[in-house]
Amino acid sequence: MRIGFIGCGAMGGAIARGAVAAGLVDGGQMLLYDSYLPSAEALAGELGAQVASGAADVAGGADLLVLAVKPNVIEAVLADVASHLDQTLVVSIAAGIPLARLEAASRAGGSGEVARVVRAMPNLAASVGQAMTGLALGTRVSEPEAEPVRALFEAVGRVAMVPESLFSPFVAMAGSSPAFALEYADSLARAGVAAGLTKRAALEYAAQAMRGAAELLLSELDKQGGRSAADLIDAVCSPGGTTVAGMMALDGAGFRAATEAAVAATIARDRELAG
């Protein structure tokens, strides 16, 4: 399988590196193009991939094409390469652009039949192999046909099939929430500094605690009848102890309400961008 990337920035590069590191493909099976040529050349040099002379060359030479470009240009890029797609499986990672618009763009530049398109939403943690990626399938792609896409994103983390009607909530849960989690980590660290810790030490303690909590919760979710997040909180909160005092302070300061408001605002904005 030959994989092509149009766009070799942070996210495109992370996915390409993950695919090679996982042994899904070797660099020689990868075609790269970026409008900023040094980005493609640097990634190609790192992975042993080939740099294409243009987007159409990538589209024409790939079995699986990843469009890792900005949302404001993806429809134009897709229309430009549509006549070269034939049976190519196309993956868009552009936030806020629904399948209907992607398929319309592919029809506009091709033979009149829409391309085989999958919409993907990875997150920042793809760069360390810990992304949570949602996949929504276009009208011409079945779930078995999407297996190469699933495999590609499993190389950089976990993958879920998500109906597009629920993609905006997924964006809030997994696409935007790393920023919320990092804000929480920074807030913990600032409080630690106020108590006498160095900022770096406080961040390390908080980050490892967050990693451990996430791994613990995932391990429970992977079990039949595993404990919920609320169950795990109860296990930490000894009667009259330090953790329950902190939890009561969070509740009093509106932590849950603020989190719910952040999720609602993210969903509303994603739906607004979709048009």
C-alpha positions as CSV (number, residue, x, y, z in Angstrom):
1,M,0.0,0.0,0.0
2,R,1.3,3.4,-1.0
3,I,0.4,6.3,1.4
4,G,0.4,9.9,0.2
5,F,0.4,13.0,2.4
6,I,-0.6,16.4,1.1
7,G,0.5,18.6,4.0
8,C,3.6,17.7,6.1
9,G,3.1,20.0,9.1
10,A,2.9,18.9,12.7
11,M,-0.1,16.6,12.4
12,G,0.7,15.2,9.0
13,G,4.3,14.5,10.1
14,A,3.1,12.8,13.3
15,I,0.8,10.4,11.4
16,A,3.5,9.6,8.8
17,R,6.1,9.0,11.5
18,G,3.7,6.8,13.4
19,A,2.9,4.7,10.3
20,V,6.6,4.0,9.7
21,A,7.4,3.4,13.4
22,A,4.6,0.9,13.6
23,G,5.8,-1.0,10.5
24,L,2.6,-0.2,8.7
25,V,4.6,1.0,5.7
26,D,8.3,1.8,5.1
27,G,9.4,5.2,3.9
28,G,9.8,4.1,0.3
29,Q,6.0,3.5,0.1
30,M,5.3,7.1,1.1
31,L,4.7,10.1,-1.1
32,L,4.9,13.6,0.3
33,Y,3.9,17.1,-0.8
34,D,3.6,20.4,1.0
35,S,3.2,23.9,-0.5
36,Y,6.1,24.8,1.8
37,L,8.7,22.5,0.2
38,P,11.2,22.4,3.1
39,S,8.6,20.7,5.3
40,A,8.1,17.9,2.8
41,E,11.9,17.6,2.2
42,A,12.7,17.5,6.0
43,L,10.1,14.8,6.6
44,A,11.2,12.8,3.5
45,G,14.8,12.9,4.7
46,E,13.8,11.6,8.1
47,L,11.6,8.7,6.8
48,G,13.2,7.9,3.5
49,A,10.1,8.9,1.7
50,Q,9.7,10.5,-1.7
51,V,8.9,14.2,-2.3
52,A,6.4,14.7,-5.1
53,S,6.5,17.6,-7.5
54,G,2.8,18.5,-6.8
55,A,-0.4,17.5,-5.1
56,A,-1.7,15.8,-8.2
57,D,1.3,13.5,-8.3
58,V,0.7,12.4,-4.7
59,A,-3.0,11.8,-5.4
60,G,-2.3,9.8,-8.5
61,G,0.3,7.6,-6.9
62,A,-1.3,6.8,-3.6
63,D,-3.7,4.1,-2.5
64,L,-4.4,6.0,0.7
65,L,-4.2,9.8,0.6
66,V,-4.1,11.9,3.8
67,L,-5.1,15.5,3.3
68,A,-3.4,17.2,6.3
69,V,-4.0,20.8,5.2
70,K,-5.8,23.7,6.8
71,P,-9.6,23.7,6.8
72,N,-9.8,26.9,4.8
73,V,-8.0,25.3,1.8
74,I,-9.0,21.6,1.9
75,E,-12.0,21.9,-0.4
76,A,-9.9,23.6,-3.0
77,V,-7.1,21.1,-2.7
78,L,-9.6,18.2,-3.0
79,A,-11.2,19.7,-6.1
80,D,-7.7,20.2,-7.7
81,V,-6.7,16.5,-7.2
82,A,-10.2,14.9,-7.7
83,S,-9.5,13.8,-11.3
84,H,-6.5,11.8,-10.1
85,L,-8.2,9.9,-7.3
86,D,-10.0,7.0,-9.1
87,Q,-10.2,4.3,-6.4
88,T,-8.0,6.2,-3.9
89,L,-9.2,6.2,-0.3
90,V,-9.0,9.8,0.9
91,V,-8.7,10.9,4.5
92,S,-9.4,14.5,5.7
93,I,-8.1,15.6,9.1
94,A,-9.5,19.2,8.6
95,A,-11.5,20.3,11.6
96,G,-15.0,21.5,11.0
97,I,-15.4,20.3,7.4
98,P,-18.2,17.7,7.1
99,L,-18.3,14.8,4.7
100,A,-20.9,16.4,2.5
101,R,-18.6,19.3,1.7
102,L,-15.7,17.1,1.1
103,E,-17.6,14.9,-1.2
104,A,-19.0,17.9,-3.1
105,A,-15.5,19.2,-3.5
106,S,-14.3,15.9,-4.9
107,R,-17.2,15.8,-7.4
108,A,-16.5,19.4,-8.5
109,G,-13.1,18.6,-9.8
110,G,-13.6,15.0,-11.1
111,S,-15.8,12.9,-13.2
112,G,-19.0,13.7,-11.3
113,E,-18.8,10.7,-8.9
114,V,-17.7,11.6,-5.3
115,A,-14.4,10.3,-4.0
116,R,-14.1,7.6,-1.3
117,V,-13.7,9.9,1.7
118,V,-13.2,9.3,5.4
119,R,-13.2,12.2,7.9
120,A,-10.7,11.8,10.7
121,M,-10.2,13.8,13.9
122,P,-6.9,12.9,15.6
123,N,-5.5,15.0,18.4
124,L,-2.3,16.6,19.6
125,A,-1.1,13.4,21.3
126,A,-0.6,11.7,17.9
127,S,3.0,13.0,18.2
128,V,3.6,10.6,21.1
129,G,1.5,7.7,19.9
130,Q,-1.4,8.4,22.3
131,A,-4.0,10.1,20.1
132,M,-7.7,9.5,20.3
133,T,-9.0,9.6,16.7
134,G,-12.6,9.5,15.5
135,L,-13.4,8.3,12.0
136,A,-16.6,9.0,10.1
137,L,-17.2,7.3,6.7
138,G,-18.4,8.9,3.5
139,T,-21.2,7.5,1.4
140,R,-18.9,5.4,-0.8
141,V,-16.9,3.8,2.1
142,S,-17.9,0.8,4.1
143,E,-16.4,-0.1,7.5
144,P,-14.4,-3.0,6.1
145,E,-13.1,-0.8,3.3
146,A,-12.0,1.7,6.0
147,E,-9.7,-0.8,7.7
148,P,-6.5,0.8,6.2
149,V,-7.5,4.1,7.6
150,R,-8.2,2.5,11.0
151,A,-4.8,0.9,10.9
152,L,-3.1,4.1,10.0
153,F,-4.5,5.9,13.0
154,E,-4.1,3.0,15.4
155,A,-0.4,3.5,14.7
156,V,-0.6,6.8,16.7
157,G,-3.2,5.8,19.3
158,R,-6.8,4.6,19.8
159,V,-9.5,4.8,17.2
160,A,-13.3,4.9,17.3
161,M,-15.9,4.8,14.5
162,V,-18.1,7.9,15.2
163,P,-21.3,8.7,13.3
164,E,-20.9,12.1,11.8
165,S,-24.0,13.3,13.7
166,L,-21.9,12.9,16.8
167,F,-18.6,14.3,15.5
168,S,-19.0,17.6,17.2
169,P,-19.3,16.0,20.7
170,F,-16.3,13.8,19.7
171,V,-14.3,16.9,18.9
172,A,-15.0,18.3,22.4
173,M,-14.2,15.0,24.1
174,A,-11.0,14.2,22.3
175,G,-10.0,16.9,19.8
176,S,-10.1,20.0,22.0
177,S,-9.9,18.4,25.5
178,P,-6.1,18.0,25.5
179,A,-6.0,21.8,25.8
180,F,-8.4,21.6,28.7
181,A,-6.3,18.9,30.4
182,L,-3.1,21.0,29.9
183,E,-4.8,24.0,31.4
184,Y,-5.7,21.9,34.4
185,A,-2.1,20.6,34.7
186,D,-0.8,24.2,34.5
187,S,-3.3,25.3,37.2
188,L,-2.2,22.4,39.4
189,A,1.4,23.4,38.9
190,R,0.8,27.1,39.7
191,A,-0.9,26.0,42.9
192,G,2.1,23.8,43.6
193,V,4.5,26.7,43.1
194,A,2.5,28.7,45.6
195,A,3.0,25.9,48.1
196,G,6.8,25.9,47.5
197,L,7.5,23.5,44.6
198,T,9.4,24.5,41.5
199,K,7.2,24.8,38.4
200,R,9.0,22.0,36.6
201,A,8.6,19.6,39.6
202,A,5.0,20.5,40.0
203,L,4.3,19.9,36.3
204,E,6.0,16.6,36.4
205,Y,4.1,15.4,39.4
206,A,0.8,16.6,37.9
207,A,1.5,15.1,34.5
208,Q,2.4,11.7,35.8
209,A,-0.6,11.7,38.1
210,M,-2.8,12.6,35.1
211,R,-1.2,9.9,33.0
212,G,-1.7,7.3,35.8
213,A,-5.4,8.3,36.2
214,A,-6.0,8.1,32.5
215,E,-4.3,4.7,32.2
216,L,-6.3,3.4,35.2
217,L,-9.6,4.6,33.7
218,L,-8.8,3.1,30.3
219,S,-7.9,-0.2,31.9
220,E,-11.3,-0.2,33.7
221,L,-13.2,0.7,30.5
222,D,-11.5,-2.2,28.7
223,K,-12.8,-4.6,31.3
224,Q,-16.3,-6.2,31.3
225,G,-18.1,-4.4,34.1
226,G,-15.1,-2.2,35.0
227,R,-15.3,0.7,37.4
228,S,-16.5,4.1,36.2
229,A,-14.7,7.4,36.7
230,A,-17.1,8.1,39.6
231,D,-16.2,4.7,41.2
232,L,-12.5,5.5,41.0
233,I,-13.0,8.9,42.6
234,D,-14.9,7.3,45.4
235,A,-12.0,4.8,45.9
236,V,-9.6,7.8,46.4
237,C,-11.8,9.8,48.7
238,S,-11.3,8.5,52.2
239,P,-13.9,9.8,54.7
240,G,-12.6,13.0,56.1
241,G,-9.4,12.9,54.1
242,T,-7.4,15.2,51.9
243,T,-8.9,14.2,48.6
244,V,-12.5,14.7,49.6
245,A,-11.6,18.2,50.9
246,G,-10.1,19.0,47.6
247,M,-13.1,17.6,45.7
248,M,-15.5,19.7,47.8
249,A,-13.4,22.8,46.9
250,L,-13.6,22.0,43.2
251,D,-17.3,21.6,43.4
252,G,-17.6,24.9,45.3
253,A,-15.6,26.7,42.7
254,G,-17.8,25.4,39.8
255,F,-15.3,22.9,38.3
256,R,-17.9,20.6,36.9
257,A,-20.0,23.5,35.5
258,A,-17.0,25.1,33.9
259,T,-16.1,21.8,32.2
260,E,-19.6,21.4,30.9
261,A,-19.6,24.9,29.6
262,A,-16.3,24.3,27.8
263,V,-17.7,21.2,26.1
264,A,-20.9,23.0,25.1
265,A,-18.9,26.0,23.6
266,T,-16.6,23.6,21.7
267,I,-19.6,21.7,20.2
268,A,-21.4,24.9,19.2
269,R,-18.3,26.3,17.5
270,D,-17.6,23.1,15.6
271,R,-21.2,23.0,14.3
272,E,-20.9,26.7,13.3
273,L,-17.7,26.0,11.3
274,A,-19.5,23.1,9.6
275,G,-22.0,25.6,8.1
